[in-house]
Amino acid sequence: VHEAERLTRKFIEAAWTPALVALYGDIPGRDAARQLTTAEQWALKREPDAVMLTTFAKLAVRAQHWLKAQRYLNQLVRTAPSAEARHGRGIGLGCDRGHALC
């Protein structure tokens, strides 16, 4: 898994694609907080879109950075309003089941 995270990060650096960014958020690396810090650096070079915000939120949840996860989820809802975003589906929150962040 560590190698998958490292390779995906390298591919993103070489050739940015939304599919790779989404994949990065799905890879359970050894250190979710470090993954999140790496991903957040992308926002310094690119305007965060729905894919980036979803990735940030997933990584924040895995790192147990609840306030960041909530902030990214809120940004996601503003950027790309959908029922899935409003309920935290797809990022591990399960807001339709009453998660505390929702």
C-alpha positions in Angstrom: 0.0 0.0 0.0 2.8 2.4 0.8 4.3 1.8 -2.6 0.9 2.5 -4.3 0.6 5.8 -2.4 4.2 6.8 -3.4 3.7 5.9 -7.1 0.4 7.6 -7.3 1.9 10.8 -5.8 4.7 10.6 -8.4 2.3 10.1 -11.3 0.2 13.1 -10.1 3.4 15.3 -10.0 4.3 14.2 -13.5 0.8 14.3 -15.1 -2.1 15.7 -13.2 -5.4 14.0 -13.8 -8.6 14.1 -11.7 -8.7 10.2 -11.8 -5.2 10.0 -10.1 -6.2 12.6 -7.5 -9.3 10.6 -6.7 -7.3 7.4 -6.5 -4.8 9.1 -4.1 -7.7 9.8 -1.7 -8.7 6.1 -1.8 -5.2 4.7 -1.0 -4.9 3.8 2.7 -1.3 4.9 3.2 0.7 4.5 6.4 0.2 8.1 7.5 -3.0 9.8 6.5 -2.0 13.1 8.0 1.1 13.2 5.8 -1.0 12.2 2.8 -3.4 15.1 3.6 -0.5 17.6 3.9 0.8 16.4 0.5 -2.6 16.7 -1.1 -3.2 20.2 0.4 -0.1 21.4 -1.3 -1.8 20.8 -4.7 -4.2 23.6 -3.8 -1.3 26.1 -3.9 -0.9 25.4 -7.6 -4.5 24.6 -8.7 -7.9 25.9 -7.7 -9.6 23.1 -5.6 -12.3 21.4 -7.5 -14.8 18.8 -6.4 -12.3 15.9 -6.9 -9.6 17.6 -4.9 -12.0 18.6 -2.1 -13.4 15.0 -1.9 -9.8 13.7 -1.7 -8.9 16.3 1.0 -12.1 15.3 3.0 -11.4 11.6 2.7 -7.8 12.0 3.9 -8.9 14.4 6.7 -11.4 11.8 7.9 -8.7 9.0 7.9 -6.3 11.3 9.7 -9.1 12.1 12.2 -8.8 15.8 11.5 -12.5 16.4 12.0 -12.5 20.2 11.7 -10.6 20.0 8.4 -12.9 17.2 7.2 -15.9 19.3 8.0 -14.4 22.4 6.3 -13.6 20.4 3.1 -17.1 18.8 3.1 -18.7 22.3 3.4 -16.5 23.6 0.5 -17.5 20.6 -1.5 -21.1 21.2 -1.0 -20.6 24.9 -2.1 -18.5 23.9 -5.1 -20.5 20.9 -6.4 -23.9 20.7 -4.6 -25.2 17.2 -4.6 -27.1 14.9 -2.2 -23.9 12.8 -1.9 -21.8 15.7 -0.8 -24.5 17.0 1.6 -24.6 13.6 3.3 -20.9 12.9 3.3 -21.3 9.8 1.1 -18.2 8.6 -0.6 -15.8 10.2 2.0 -16.4 7.9 4.9 -18.6 10.1 7.0 -22.0 8.5 6.4 -23.9 11.6 7.4 -27.1 9.9 6.4 -26.4 7.8 9.6 -25.9 10.8 11.9 -22.1 11.3 12.0 -21.1 14.0 14.4 -19.6 16.2 11.7 -22.8 16.5 9.8 
